Amino acid sequence: MKKRIAAMVMATVMAFSVAGCSGETAPAGGVQNVDAGTGDGQSTTGSGDTASAGGYGAIKLGETGTDITTTIKFIHHKTDREQDGTIAGYIAEFNKMYPNITVETEGITDYAEDSLLRLQGGNWGDIMFIPAIDRAELPNYFEPWGSVEEMDNYINFAGEYATGGMTYGIGYMANAQGLLYNKKVFADAGVTNIPKTPDEFIAALQKIKDNTDAIPLYTNFAAGWTMGGGWDAYLGAITTGDPTWINQKFVHTAEPFKDNGDGTGAYALYKILYDATAQGLIEDDYTTTDWESCKGRINNGEIGCLVLGSWAIVQMKDAGPNPDDIAYMPFPITVNGKQYATAGPDYSYAVNKNSDADHKLAAQIFVKWMVEESGWCDFEGGYPVSKTAPTSFAFDGVEIVTNDPALEGEEDFLNEMNSESELNFNAGGDSRVQDIVVQAFNGTKTYDEIMQEWTEKWNDAQEELEIDVLY
């Protein structure tokens, strides 16, 4: 039987956002329904509870829970911020408002795996960053923050870690998709306006080559994940203006890689990389790129720009003496006069549903303080989670969108198409994107020849999987 769209209805279960190397969780199979355990600390006094607090919105920082004396535990993946004292500094500030709530923290190196094991075993404490579990499993482990409708008044992405109309996770920061660049390099090259189209971007790279000693576009070819994981992240609403394209229409499109003739779509996206390579606007030897050293090099003005999510901003700022030179721009594609950027939460805070009342309330208070008062999201260069906290993130004139999930009953179509075609979009397709650089650098294939090969593989997969071509 053909895999047809029976009705244009949205999936009731949304896939978790993926942010490449940001540390964000990816979709995974559900875990067994086991006891999540209780907090490690013991409450000594206090009468607050989540029922009386009423959830996130009812917590008044500096007022709610001031009678609680307890110890709570928070496990997370930010080992760098554990080691450099950043998290300890936030806790010290929190304790100025809540001196009787002690917060113990544990940074875990292999967080994706270890946190899931902790969750299954029940030995994790009171607050954790949600690991990769099915959305339906959220109520088995975590305390709800409030309804999605209510939480939407306080935070962005309230529906990202939600089920049954309730929000269970709040991002510690969010990631947007754009381009990292060195403002000084662009200015020294004579680039006075941020490029908004592929043609403008290639022209800006040429100015950098002509007027500075910087590498215009650093591909990070050798790292691998920076290629497939980097460039594929812009498929969808960023390049089409259509939030339904990547997860709903892509698999049903006959020619998803055709030239639209207006600098939009998948064709225009990857052509930027091909043209930059063919015109000598990347590093001289792409095989010797180095991820770690590129951070200091862009900070020092040796690199003009990098294709990376906003999660990388703070790493580049911290890598040298010129943090103010590091900036972030929208991806240079404009659809009908408008630029788009996708954004979504990174790892998200959740509170243990099996902690006792005082631990729950203390944990909720701490999380709300971290989201609204600590400034951690902004410090990491993240797109804002809180709708009230100050932010320095600016994408003026850009519409922030979220790619819609797959239609109900078609949740596996893109994975199946990726596997059958071996193109692997947003699924480890590093070699496919690296091949663009190789072919352009050596002049062995034209860009249109590459796109035609992709189209043939895509069409063959559609036929093999009996997926209807509707667009």
C-alpha positions in Angstrom: 0.0 0.0 0.0 1.3 3.4 -0.9 2.3 5.7 1.9 -0.2 8.5 1.2 -1.2 11.5 3.3 -4.6 10.5 4.6 -5.4 14.0 6.0 -3.4 17.2 6.6 -3.4 16.9 10.4 -0.6 17.8 12.6 1.2 15.2 14.7 0.1 15.2 18.3 3.5 14.1 19.3 6.3 16.5 18.3 9.9 15.5 17.8 12.4 17.1 20.1 14.6 19.8 18.4 18.1 18.9 17.5 20.9 21.4 17.6 23.8 19.6 16.4 26.8 20.0 18.6 25.2 22.3 21.1 24.5 19.5 23.5 20.8 19.4 22.8 19.0 16.1 23.1 17.9 14.2 20.0 14.8 12.0 19.7 15.2 8.6 21.2 13.2 5.6 22.2 11.3 5.7 25.5 12.7 4.4 28.7 11.0 2.1 31.1 8.5 3.6 33.6 10.6 3.3 36.7 10.8 5.3 39.9 12.7 8.6 39.4 13.8 8.7 42.9 14.0 11.6 45.4 16.4 14.4 46.0 19.6 13.7 47.8 19.3 16.5 50.4 17.1 16.4 53.4 14.6 19.2 54.2 14.9 20.4 57.7 12.3 23.1 57.9 9.7 24.8 55.7 6.1 24.5 54.8 6.1 25.4 51.1 4.9 22.9 48.5 4.2 22.9 44.8 0.4 22.7 45.3 0.4 25.9 47.2 3.0 27.4 44.9 0.8 26.7 41.9 3.7 26.2 39.4 6.1 28.5 37.6 3.8 31.5 37.3 2.8 31.6 41.0 6.4 31.6 42.2 7.4 35.1 43.3 11.2 35.3 43.5 12.3 36.6 46.9 8.9 35.9 48.4 7.9 32.3 47.7 9.7 29.6 49.7 11.8 31.9 51.9 10.9 29.7 54.9 12.5 26.6 53.3 15.8 25.2 54.5 16.9 22.3 52.3 19.5 20.9 50.0 18.8 20.2 46.4 20.9 18.5 43.7 21.2 19.6 40.0 23.0 17.4 37.4 24.0 18.8 34.1 26.3 18.5 31.1 28.1 21.9 31.4 31.3 20.5 32.8 33.2 23.6 31.5 31.0 25.9 33.6 31.4 23.5 36.6 35.1 23.7 36.3 35.5 27.4 35.7 33.3 28.4 38.6 30.5 30.0 36.5 27.8 27.8 38.0 29.2 28.2 41.5 29.0 32.0 41.0 25.4 31.8 40.0 24.6 29.7 43.1 26.3 32.3 45.3 24.2 35.0 43.8 21.0 32.9 44.2 21.9 32.3 47.9 21.9 36.1 48.5 18.1 35.8 47.9 17.7 32.3 49.3 20.4 31.6 51.8 18.8 28.5 53.2 18.5 26.6 49.9 21.8 24.8 49.3 22.3 23.7 45.7 24.7 20.9 45.0 25.7 20.4 41.4 27.4 17.6 39.3 28.7 18.1 35.8 28.7 14.9 33.8 31.0 14.4 30.9 29.0 11.8 29.0 25.7 13.3 29.9 23.6 11.9 27.1 24.2 8.3 28.2 24.8 8.7 31.9 21.8 11.0 32.6 19.5 8.4 31.0 21.0 5.7 33.2 20.5 8.0 36.2 17.0 8.6 35.3 16.2 4.9 34.9 18.0 4.1 38.2 16.3 6.9 40.1 19.6 8.3 41.5 19.9 11.8 40.2 18.5 14.4 42.6 16.0 17.1 42.1 16.9 19.0 38.9 18.3 17.6 35.7 18.6 18.5 32.0 16.1 16.3 30.2 17.9 13.4 28.4 16.6 11.8 25.2 13.3 10.2 26.2 9.9 10.0 24.4 7.7 12.9 25.0 5.0 10.7 26.4 7.4 9.6 29.2 7.8 13.1 30.6 5.0 12.8 33.2 6.5 9.6 34.5 9.6 11.4 35.8 9.1 15.1 36.0 6.9 17.7 37.7 4.9 19.9 35.3 5.6 23.6 35.3 2.2 24.6 34.1 0.0 24.4 31.0 1.7 25.2 27.7 -0.8 28.1 27.3 0.2 29.6 30.7 4.0 29.0 30.3 3.9 30.7 26.9 3.4 33.9 28.8 6.8 33.4 30.5 9.1 31.5 28.2 9.8 30.8 24.6 9.4 27.2 23.3 6.9 26.3 26.0 5.6 23.4 23.9 9.0 21.9 23.1 9.1 19.6 26.1 5.4 19.2 26.6 2.7 16.5 26.5 -1.0 16.5 27.4 -1.0 20.2 27.3 1.5 20.6 30.1 5.1 21.9 30.0 7.8 19.7 31.6 11.0 21.3 30.5 12.4 24.9 30.4 15.5 25.5 28.3 18.6 26.8 30.0 19.3 28.6 26.7 18.2 28.4 23.2 20.0 28.1 19.9 19.4 30.0 16.7 20.7 29.3 13.3 22.8 31.9 11.5 26.5 32.7 10.9 29.3 33.6 13.2 31.5 36.4 11.9 34.2 38.8 12.9 32.9 42.4 12.7 36.3 43.9 12.4 37.3 41.7 9.4 34.1 42.6 7.6 34.6 46.3 8.3 38.2 46.2 7.2 37.2 44.5 4.0 34.8 47.3 3.3 31.6 45.3 3.9 29.2 47.9 5.2 26.0 46.0 5.2 25.2 42.5 6.5 24.6 40.3 3.4 21.1 39.1 3.0 21.3 37.0 -0.2 23.7 34.4 -1.5 25.1 36.8 -4.1 25.7 39.5 -1.5 27.4 37.0 0.8 29.7 35.7 -1.9 30.5 39.3 -2.8 31.3 40.0 0.8 33.6 37.0 1.0 35.4 38.3 -2.1 36.0 41.7 -0.5 37.5 39.9 2.5 39.9 38.0 0.3 40.8 41.1 -1.7 41.2 43.5 1.2 42.4 41.5 4.2 44.6 38.6 5.1 41.7 36.6 6.7 40.2 33.4 5.3 36.8 34.6 4.1 34.8 31.4 5.0 36.4 28.7 7.1 34.8 25.4 6.3 36.0 23.3 9.2 36.0 20.5 6.6 38.2 18.0 8.6 35.9 18.0 11.7 33.1 16.4 9.7 30.2 17.3 11.9 30.6 20.9 11.0 29.7 20.1 7.4 26.6 17.9 7.5 25.6 19.1 11.0 26.4 22.6 10.1 24.9 23.2 6.6 22.0 20.9 6.9 20.7 22.9 9.9 19.5 25.6 7.4 17.2 23.4 5.5 13.6 24.2 6.0 12.1 27.5 7.0 15.3 29.4 6.8 15.8 28.7 3.1 12.1 28.4 2.1 10.1 30.6 4.5 7.9 27.5 5.0 8.0 25.9 8.4 6.2 22.8 7.0 8.9 22.1 4.3 11.6 20.1 6.0 9.4 17.6 8.0 6.3 17.4 5.9 6.9 18.4 2.2 10.5 17.4 1.7 9.8 13.6 1.4 6.9 14.3 -1.0 8.8 16.7 -3.3 9.9 15.6 -6.8 12.8 18.0 -7.2 13.7 19.4 -3.7 17.2 20.4 -5.0 16.1 22.4 -8.1 17.1 25.9 -8.8 14.2 28.2 -7.8 15.9 31.0 -9.6 15.6 33.5 -6.7 18.4 32.5 -4.3 16.1 30.4 -2.1 15.7 26.7 -1.2 18.1 23.8 -0.8 19.8 24.6 -4.1 20.8 28.1 -3.0 21.9 26.9 0.4 24.6 24.4 -0.7 25.5 26.5 -3.8 26.9 29.1 -1.3 29.5 26.5 -0.2 30.2 25.3 -3.7 30.7 28.8 -5.1 32.9 29.9 -2.1 35.1 26.9 -2.6 35.3 27.2 -6.4 36.2 30.9 -6.2 39.0 30.3 -3.6 37.1 32.0 -0.7 37.9 29.2 1.8 41.1 28.0 3.4 44.0 27.0 1.1 44.0 23.4 2.3 40.6 22.3 3.5 41.9 18.9 4.6 44.0 20.5 7.4 41.3 22.6 9.1 41.2 22.3 12.9 38.1 22.9 15.0 39.8 23.9 18.3 42.2 26.3 16.7 39.6 28.0 14.6 38.1 29.5 17.7 41.2 31.6 18.4 41.7 32.3 14.8 38.3 34.0 14.2 38.8 35.9 17.5 42.1 37.2 16.2 40.8 38.2 12.8 42.3 35.3 10.8 38.9 34.1 9.8 36.0 36.1 8.4 33.1 33.8 9.2 31.9 30.3 10.2 28.7 28.4 9.6 27.7 27.4 13.1 24.7 27.7 15.4 24.5 30.4 18.0 25.7 28.0 20.7 29.2 28.6 19.4 29.2 32.4 20.0 30.6 32.2 23.6 33.3 29.7 22.6 34.6 32.1 20.0 34.4 35.1 22.3 36.3 33.2 25.0 39.0 32.1 22.6 41.1 35.3 22.5 41.5 38.9 23.4 38.8 40.3 21.0 35.4 39.1 22.2 33.7 42.2 21.0 34.7 41.5 17.4 32.6 38.3 17.4 29.0 38.7 16.2 26.2 36.7 14.7 24.2 37.3 11.6 21.1 35.7 10.0 21.8 33.2 7.3 22.1 35.1 3.9 18.9 33.9 2.2 15.9 36.1 1.8 12.5 34.8 0.9 10.0 37.3 -0.6 11.8 40.1 1.1 12.1 38.5 4.5 14.8 36.6 6.3 14.0 33.7 8.6 15.9 31.9 11.4 14.9 28.8 13.3 15.5 28.5 17.0 14.8 26.0 19.8 15.8 25.2 23.3 19.0 23.4 24.2 19.0 21.1 27.2 16.0 21.9 29.4 15.5 22.0 33.1 13.1 19.5 34.7 12.2 18.8 38.3 11.9 15.4 39.9 8.2 14.5 40.4 9.2 12.1 43.2 11.1 14.7 45.3 9.2 15.8 48.4 7.3 19.0 48.5 10.0 21.2 49.9 12.6 19.8 47.4 10.2 20.4 44.5 9.5 24.0 45.4 13.1 24.8 46.2 14.1 23.2 42.8 11.4 25.2 41.0 12.5 28.4 42.7 16.2 27.8 41.7 15.3 27.1 38.1 13.1 30.1 37.8 15.9 32.3 39.3 18.4 30.7 36.8 16.0 31.4 33.9 15.0 34.9 34.8 17.7 36.4 37.0 21.1 34.6 36.5 21.8 35.8 32.9 23.3 32.4 32.1 21.4 32.2 28.8 22.8 35.5 27.7 26.3 34.7 29.0 26.3 31.7 26.7 25.3 33.8 23.7 21.9 31.9 23.6 18.7 33.0 22.0 16.5 34.0 24.9 14.3 31.5 26.7 12.8 33.9 29.2 10.4 36.5 27.8 11.3 38.9 30.6 15.0 38.6 31.2 17.4 41.0 29.5 19.1 39.7 26.3 21.8 41.0 24.0 20.8 38.6 21.2 19.6 40.6 18.2 18.3 39.4 14.9 16.7 42.6 13.8 14.1 42.3 11.0 14.3 38.5 11.1 11.4 36.2 11.8 12.1 33.5 14.3 10.3 30.3 13.4 10.2 26.6 14.4 10.0 23.9 11.8 6.7 22.1 12.1 6.8 18.4 13.0 6.0 15.6 10.6 2.3 14.8 9.9 0.7 12.1 12.0 1.6 8.7 10.6 4.6 10.0 8.7 7.0 10.5 11.6 9.5 8.0 10.2 9.3 9.0 6.5 12.3 11.3 6.6 14.5 8.8 8.4 13.5 6.1 5.9 14.2 8.4 3.0 17.6 9.3 4.4 18.5 5.6 4.9 17.3 4.5 1.5 18.9 7.4 -0.4 22.0 7.4 1.8 21.8 11.3 1.7 21.3 11.6 5.4 20.0 15.1 5.8 20.3 16.3 9.4 21.4 12.7 10.2 25.1 12.6 9.9 25.4 13.5 6.2 29.0 14.8 6.7 30.5 13.1 3.6 27.7 14.4 1.3 28.5 18.0 2.2 32.2 17.4 2.3 31.9 16.1 -1.3 30.6 19.5 -2.4 33.9 21.0 -1.3 36.0 18.3 -2.9 34.2 18.6 -6.2 34.2 22.4 -6.3 37.9 22.6 -5.2 39.0 20.1 -7.9 36.6 21.2 -10.5 35.6 17.6 -11.2 31.8 18.1 -11.1 29.6 21.1 -11.6 27.2 22.1 -8.9 24.2 21.2 -11.1 25.7 17.7 -11.6 25.8 17.2 -7.8 22.3 18.3 -7.4 21.1 16.0 -10.2 22.8 13.1 -8.4 21.0 14.0 -5.2 17.7 14.2 -7.0 18.1 10.8 -8.7 18.9 9.2 -5.3 15.9 11.0 -3.7 13.5 9.9 -6.5 14.7 6.3 -6.3 14.1 6.3 -2.6 10.6 7.7 -3.0 9.8 4.9 -5.6 11.3 2.1 -3.4 9.5 3.3 -0.3 6.3 4.0 -2.3 6.1 7.5 -0.9 3.7 9.7 -3.0 5.3 12.7 -4.8 2.9 15.5 -4.2 4.9 18.7 -4.9 
